[in-house]
Amino acid sequence: GGVGKTTLARKVYDDIYMEHHFYIRAWITVSQMHQHREMLLGILRCFSLVNDNTYQKNIEQLAEQVYRSLKGRRYLIGMDDVWDTNAWDVVKRSFPDEKNGSRVILTSRLANVGIYASSGSPPHYMRCLSVDQSLKLFNLKVFGRETCPLELEKATKQIVEKCQGLPLAL
């Protein structure tokens, strides 16, 4: 955790080109204790009007509503923090595969989840920052520039080393 998976995925998802390229976009956070019903409702909330009738539907009906809403449209779905393959299995059948350029971005700290959900292309594995990259990031966040004042260099390096290249810790 903290290596930047969500930050990277969210930057791609929020890019202005993505807003124009995809007719429908939805972002949900899945987490360890995911509920299938809430995942489907979360997707629907992003691009359609959800009313009292929607909340009365069962999982199968919600899955069908998601499918019908996406059918024939180019969509981008972000699924953040997926912990098991079951979460992917629940929603993937609701994503029409019409070869129209639709995409799903999935983040997980578990490699087997990314491999399982992959559609042929290998997952992108995040890595920790180098010491130099960590120093630049820390200095930008703390001082607003890539270098720190000389009198704070030693303390800055100690802090950066303790963070072990994790952007969230920095």
MOGI-V821771 format. One record per residue. N is the residue number from 0. RES is the residue in three letters. PHI is phi in radians with two decimals (none if undefined). NEAR is the number of other ideal C-beta (glycine too) atoms within 8 Angstrom. Layout:
BEGIN
n: {N & N}
res: {RES & RES}
phi: {PHI & PHI}
near: {NEAR & NEAR}
END
This chain:
BEGIN
n: {0 & 1 & 2 & 3 & 4 & 5 & 6 & 7 & 8 & 9 & 10 & 11 & 12 & 13 & 14 & 15 & 16 & 17 & 18 & 19 & 20 & 21 & 22 & 23 & 24 & 25 & 26 & 27 & 28 & 29 & 30 & 31 & 32 & 33 & 34 & 35 & 36 & 37 & 38 & 39 & 40 & 41 & 42 & 43 & 44 & 45 & 46 & 47 & 48 & 49 & 50 & 51 & 52 & 53 & 54 & 55 & 56 & 57 & 58 & 59 & 60 & 61 & 62 & 63 & 64 & 65 & 66 & 67 & 68 & 69 & 70 & 71 & 72 & 73 & 74 & 75 & 76 & 77 & 78 & 79 & 80 & 81 & 82 & 83 & 84 & 85 & 86 & 87 & 88 & 89 & 90 & 91 & 92 & 93 & 94 & 95 & 96 & 97 & 98 & 99 & 100 & 101 & 102 & 103 & 104 & 105 & 106 & 107 & 108 & 109 & 110 & 111 & 112 & 113 & 114 & 115 & 116 & 117 & 118 & 119 & 120 & 121 & 122 & 123 & 124 & 125 & 126 & 127 & 128 & 129 & 130 & 131 & 132 & 133 & 134 & 135 & 136 & 137 & 138 & 139 & 140 & 141 & 142 & 143 & 144 & 145 & 146 & 147 & 148 & 149 & 150 & 151 & 152 & 153 & 154 & 155 & 156 & 157 & 158 & 159 & 160 & 161 & 162 & 163 & 164 & 165 & 166 & 167 & 168 & 169}
res: {GLY & GLY & VAL & GLY & LYS & THR & THR & LEU & ALA & ARG & LYS & VAL & TYR & ASP & ASP & ILE & TYR & MET & GLU & HIS & HIS & PHE & TYR & ILE & ARG & ALA & TRP & ILE & THR & VAL & SER & GLN & MET & HIS & GLN & HIS & ARG & GLU & MET & LEU & LEU & GLY & ILE & LEU & ARG & CYS & PHE & SER & LEU & VAL & ASN & ASP & ASN & THR & TYR & GLN & LYS & ASN & ILE & GLU & GLN & LEU & ALA & GLU & GLN & VAL & TYR & ARG & SER & LEU & LYS & GLY & ARG & ARG & TYR & LEU & ILE & GLY & MET & ASP & ASP & VAL & TRP & ASP & THR & ASN & ALA & TRP & ASP & VAL & VAL & LYS & ARG & SER & PHE & PRO & ASP & GLU & LYS & ASN & GLY & SER & ARG & VAL & ILE & LEU & THR & SER & ARG & LEU & ALA & ASN & VAL & GLY & ILE & TYR & ALA & SER & SER & GLY & SER & PRO & PRO & HIS & TYR & MET & ARG & CYS & LEU & SER & VAL & ASP & GLN & SER & LEU & LYS & LEU & PHE & ASN & LEU & LYS & VAL & PHE & GLY & ARG & GLU & THR & CYS & PRO & LEU & GLU & LEU & GLU & LYS & ALA & THR & LYS & GLN & ILE & VAL & GLU & LYS & CYS & GLN & GLY & LEU & PRO & LEU & ALA & LEU}
phi: {none & 1.58 & -1.45 & 1.97 & -1.05 & -1.13 & -1.04 & -1.13 & -1.08 & -1.20 & -1.10 & -1.14 & -1.04 & -1.45 & -1.02 & -1.03 & -1.09 & -1.13 & -1.07 & -1.52 & -1.36 & -1.80 & -1.19 & -2.21 & -2.32 & -2.56 & -2.27 & -2.28 & -1.81 & -1.57 & 1.18 & -1.12 & -1.74 & -1.17 & -2.09 & -0.96 & -1.06 & -1.16 & -1.10 & -1.16 & -1.10 & -1.06 & -1.12 & -1.08 & -1.06 & -1.29 & -2.43 & -2.46 & -1.30 & -1.84 & -2.14 & -1.01 & -1.07 & -1.08 & -1.21 & -1.48 & -1.32 & -1.50 & -1.04 & -1.08 & -1.18 & -1.14 & -1.06 & -1.16 & -1.14 & -1.06 & -1.01 & -1.10 & -1.20 & -1.61 & -0.97 & 1.41 & -2.12 & -1.50 & -2.22 & -2.25 & -2.01 & -1.81 & -2.07 & -1.72 & 1.13 & -1.49 & -1.78 & -2.63 & -1.20 & -1.06 & -1.07 & -1.18 & -1.04 & -1.11 & -1.72 & -1.07 & -1.22 & -1.53 & -1.81 & -1.07 & -1.91 & -1.82 & 0.97 & -1.91 & 1.62 & -1.14 & -2.46 & -2.18 & -1.77 & -2.18 & -1.94 & -2.75 & -1.53 & -1.90 & -1.04 & -1.10 & -1.20 & -1.12 & -1.15 & -1.07 & -1.43 & -1.09 & -1.79 & 2.00 & -1.53 & -1.20 & -1.14 & -1.60 & -1.67 & -1.41 & -2.29 & -1.23 & -1.33 & -1.26 & -1.06 & -1.11 & -1.11 & -1.11 & -1.09 & -1.07 & -1.10 & -1.04 & -1.12 & -1.11 & -1.25 & -1.52 & -1.87 & 1.36 & -2.68 & -1.38 & -2.16 & -1.87 & -1.04 & -0.93 & -1.19 & -1.93 & -1.03 & -1.10 & -1.12 & -1.07 & -1.10 & -1.12 & -1.10 & -1.06 & -1.11 & -1.17 & -1.39 & 0.90 & 1.42 & -1.53 & -0.98 & -1.12 & -1.17 & -1.16}
near: {4 & 7 & 10 & 9 & 11 & 9 & 8 & 9 & 12 & 11 & 8 & 9 & 12 & 7 & 8 & 5 & 6 & 12 & 9 & 6 & 8 & 12 & 5 & 12 & 13 & 13 & 10 & 12 & 7 & 11 & 7 & 5 & 4 & 11 & 6 & 10 & 8 & 8 & 14 & 16 & 12 & 11 & 14 & 15 & 8 & 11 & 9 & 8 & 3 & 8 & 6 & 5 & 6 & 11 & 8 & 5 & 8 & 5 & 9 & 6 & 8 & 14 & 13 & 9 & 13 & 14 & 12 & 7 & 11 & 13 & 8 & 5 & 10 & 10 & 13 & 15 & 14 & 14 & 13 & 13 & 11 & 14 & 12 & 7 & 9 & 6 & 14 & 13 & 8 & 12 & 16 & 9 & 8 & 11 & 13 & 8 & 5 & 7 & 4 & 6 & 6 & 14 & 8 & 11 & 11 & 11 & 10 & 11 & 6 & 8 & 8 & 7 & 14 & 11 & 9 & 8 & 12 & 9 & 4 & 3 & 4 & 5 & 7 & 4 & 5 & 7 & 6 & 7 & 11 & 7 & 9 & 6 & 9 & 13 & 11 & 9 & 11 & 14 & 13 & 10 & 6 & 8 & 8 & 4 & 6 & 5 & 5 & 10 & 6 & 5 & 4 & 8 & 9 & 6 & 7 & 13 & 9 & 8 & 9 & 12 & 8 & 7 & 11 & 7 & 11 & 11 & 11 & 8 & 8 & 11}
END
